[in-house]
Amino acid sequence: MTKLAIHGGIPQCKGIIPYGRQDIVQEDIDAVVNVLKGDYLTTGPFVKEFEEKLTQYVGAKYAVAFSNGTAALHGACFAAGLGAGDEVITSAITFAASANCALYVGATPVFADIKKDTYNIDPADIERKITEKTKAIIPVHFTGQAVELDEITAIAKKYNLRVIEDAAHAIGTRYKERMVGSISDMTEFSFHPVKTITTGEGGAVTTNDEQLYKRLKLFVTHGITRDANLLESRSEGAWYYEQQELGYNYRITDLQCALGTSQLARIGEFKAKRSMLVKKYDNELRNIEGIIIQKEIPESDTSRHLYIMQLELERFNASRKEIFDALRAENVGVNVHYIPVYYHPYYKQLGYQKGLCPQAEKLYERIITLPLHPLMTDNDQDDIIKAVEKVLDYYRK
């Protein structure tokens, strides 16, 4: 087949429309500048303020901010007491950090399959994968849609397992009457620039358990404490501190937390804009032959991070890559989320093989991520939809 002549036929934007992008306003800039003019650049009052604002927003008792979302997941696994010989069940369709965090503490990731319509982890397959070594479940709120937490919580109680929600996509999402971040043993958030709110890089863990909170606080700062109530020996003076665990320097800065606090004040605006964009995509794309729309469960009031378009490839004279490249040539910054974690060479070296999660593997072969962020204009989205129609019409059988 002759290669598709892409440019021409739809209005072109100025440069490519990225799949995700931060929205920074003057108030955000002023918040960071205020820190630069103050006494603290790191581990100061803005870290505490951000953590307090986060607990207020999600309805949890405690929050610990981390340097990034991966560090936050690592901290959650540490706080849960996971280690060598333990197994941790997570989704196959996720960023590698959801599984890597288990490896960091010496545990073994076990991958459960997804539901073919929601793309979220399948509670039934979680239960099938449980062994006597299983100690925790890390369900991933993929694209921001809440997983089936009632079912997962029931499984965890039945087998006495910890639940660490990977909510890197899902700040602002509500499950039934409760905010994600206030439900399970621990919940991890990410504040990378493509996420709903940003601290530049950054993450956090929320919990309602005081003991988990104390372990998280210890872990984020070298395993060191100055708290007189926690010291094992008598304090020798104001300078005295103790390293009680092998922690890490996963501290976040005041600069980041000032930005995060400012961004958090706008989360309602961000969620509303993303919801509006998702609704328009759904309404327009469901009428295009060969596209499958991600299903939303009624229990999830979703703050959507990603918009996933699934292709019925049997309807097209093209591979996913050809369609992907054609959309890129139309200045649509498409991406793919995600490669199944165990496809990566590192996991192959550990003995993982294809075939573990058939639904996840099938989905991966057929998905393309379309742009979704609050700076997108109506014209941007119209151009994206027209580009999708144009490319699929060209390749349709």
ZIVEN-V411409 format. One line per field, one symbol per residue. psi: psi as a letter, one per 30 degrees, with the letter a starting at -180 (. if undefined). burial: + if it has 16 or more other ideal C-beta (glycine too) atoms within 10 Angstrom, else -. Layout:
psi: ???
burial: ???
This chain:
psi: kkkkjekkflkkljlkjlflkljkleeeeeeeeeeffafkflhaffeeeeeeeeeeefglelkkklfleeeeeeeeeeefgkakflkkkllfjllfffeeeeeegglkkkklllkfefglkjeefeeffkaffkflkikkikffkklieeeeeeeeeeghlkjjkjhffgkfkkjcgkkkfgeaelkklkhlfflelkgdllalkllgjeeeeeeeeeefiggkkfjfffkflkkfaffklkjflialigklleeefeeeeeeefgeeeeeeeeeeeeeeeeeefffkkgkkkkkkkffjjkjkekjkjkkifffkhlleeeeeeeeefggjilakjlkkegfkeeeeffgkllfeieeeeeeefgkkklkjlffkleeeeeeeeeeeeeeeeefk.
burial: ---+-+---+--+---+++++++----+--++--+--------+-++--++-+++-++-+-+++++++++++++++++++-+---++++++++++++++++++++-+++++++++--++++++-+++-++---++++++++++++++++--++-++----+++++++++++++++---++++++++++++++++++++++++++++++---++++++++++++-+---------------------++-+++++++++++++++-+---++-++--++--+--++----+++++-+---++++++++++++----+-+-+-++++++-++++++++++-++++---+----+---++-+++-++-+++++++++-+---++-++++++++++-++--
